[in-house]
Amino acid sequence: MAMEAAKIQSLIEAAFPDATVEIEDLRGDGDHYAARVVSAAFKGKSRVQQHQMVYKALRGAMGGELHALALTTGAPAE
């Protein structure tokens, strides 16, 4: 079963209330998404740490309900 873009966005926004989140369905199949997440929580974190934080916010959906997610993350420009 595929995960809806709105659910991905709500899970990320719940974990990072200040975040700007953009979700794109890359193939129109509900299985392959791209997400751009900008949050102050990422400040001082490596890209790997930022991605791990987003995966944690998705509560284990990666590899199951959510097949593929291309992530772009970062902290807001100061």
Summary of the structure (lengths in Angstrom):
residues: 78
radius of gyration: 11.8
end to end distance: 40.0
largest distance: 40.0
contacts: 208
relative contact order: 0.26
helix: 32%
strand: 28%
